[in-house]
Structure formats: C-alpha cells, structure tokens
C-alpha cells in the first residue's frame, strides 16, 4: 500500500484534486493496487473541503471504471463489506493502524 498525504502544504481544493490525479497516475504506473489518501477532516472538526473533494473525484473515477472502489476512513473496518473484500485480497491491510479506528481523515482507494 502506498500512502499519499494530500494535506501536506495546505493546498487549495483544486491543488489537492490535481495532486490526487498525479498520485493516482504514479501509483498505477508503479502497479500499486491500494492507495491510502490522507486528506484530513478539516481544522474546524466538522469536515474538510479536501475530504469531500477527494470523495467527489473518486466517485467519478469509480463510475468511469478508472478505479475499482474506495472506502472512507470511518468505514474502514472489518464489518464493512468492501473493506472485508480488500482485506481478503490484500492481507497486509490488516496491519494498517487505521483499520477499525473510524479515522475520518483518510480514504483507502482500490486501484
């Protein structure tokens, strides 16, 4: 699994979306199958702009068949159907420190 911190440098929404596209391209080229995106949850604690921008972009990519799927950090737990499928395919994810923690500041992408 590759980890990408989109929060680094406090980018704008547009900068973060461009960085996401670049990181997805790099990951595909390197044949990475799982990407952990750190987008944060916003300094106010009520949800961040980057979080929703990332989800919006990932939904579009999923609909176009450019990624398999993604799971939000709050759903990244064994009882989640998609997470369970990913854990079976990528057992190393069981070691991820965010599994089962409900971390709203991350998203796991299945390329």
C-alpha positions in Angstrom: 0.0 0.0 0.0 1.2 3.5 -0.9 0.4 6.4 1.4 -0.2 9.9 0.0 -0.6 13.0 2.2 -2.8 15.5 0.3 -2.9 17.8 3.3 0.9 18.5 3.1 1.5 22.1 2.3 -2.1 23.1 3.0 -3.2 23.0 -0.7 -6.4 24.5 -2.0 -9.2 22.2 -3.2 -8.1 22.4 -6.8 -4.4 21.8 -5.9 -5.4 18.8 -3.9 -7.5 17.3 -6.8 -4.6 17.8 -9.2 -2.2 16.2 -6.8 -4.7 13.3 -6.3 -4.8 12.8 -10.1 -1.0 12.8 -10.3 -0.6 10.4 -7.4 -3.2 8.0 -8.9 -1.2 8.1 -12.2 2.1 7.4 -10.4 0.6 4.6 -8.4 -0.9 2.9 -11.5 2.4 3.2 -13.3 4.2 1.6 -10.3 1.5 -1.1 -10.3 0.3 -0.1 -6.8 -3.1 -1.6 -6.1 -4.0 0.1 -2.8 -3.5 3.8 -2.0 -4.1 5.4 1.4 -5.1 9.1 0.9 -4.6 11.4 3.9 -6.9 14.4 3.3 -7.7 15.4 6.9 -11.0 16.2 8.4 -10.8 19.9 8.5 -9.4 22.2 11.2 -12.9 23.0 12.4 -13.6 19.4 13.2 -16.9 19.4 11.1 -15.5 18.1 7.9 -12.9 19.4 5.4 -13.1 20.7 1.9 -10.3 18.3 0.8 -12.2 15.3 2.1 -15.3 16.0 0.1 -13.3 17.0 -3.0 -11.4 13.7 -2.9 -14.6 11.7 -2.5 -16.2 13.5 -5.4 -13.3 12.9 -7.6 -13.1 9.2 -6.6 -16.8 8.7 -7.2 -16.4 9.9 -10.8 -13.3 7.7 -11.3 -15.2 4.7 -10.0 -18.1 5.4 -12.3 -15.8 5.7 -15.3 -14.1 2.4 -14.3 -10.7 4.1 -13.6 -10.5 2.8 -10.0 -12.2 -0.3 -8.6 -13.6 1.4 -5.5 -12.8 3.3 -2.3 -13.7 3.2 1.4 -13.8 6.2 3.7 -11.8 6.0 6.9 -14.9 5.8 9.1 -16.0 2.7 7.2 -12.5 1.1 7.1 -13.4 -1.7 9.5 -13.8 -5.5 9.2 -17.6 -5.3 9.4 -17.7 -3.2 6.2 -18.3 -5.4 3.1 -15.8 -3.5 0.8 -13.1 -3.4 3.5 -13.6 -7.1 4.1 -13.1 -7.8 0.3 -10.0 -5.7 0.3 -8.6 -7.4 3.4 -9.1 -10.8 1.7 -7.3 -9.6 -1.4 -4.6 -7.6 0.4 -4.0 -9.2 3.8 -1.3 -6.7 4.6 -4.1 -4.1 5.2 -4.8 -5.9 8.4 -1.7 -4.3 9.8 -2.8 -0.7 9.0 -3.0 1.4 12.1 -6.3 3.0 10.9 -8.2 -0.2 10.5 -11.2 -0.1 12.8 -10.4 3.4 14.2 -13.0 5.4 12.3 -10.4 7.9 11.1 -12.4 10.5 9.0 -9.2 12.0 7.8 -8.3 9.1 5.4 -9.7 7.2 2.4 -8.5 3.9 1.1 -8.5 3.5 -2.7 -8.5 0.2 -4.5 -6.9 0.8 -7.9 
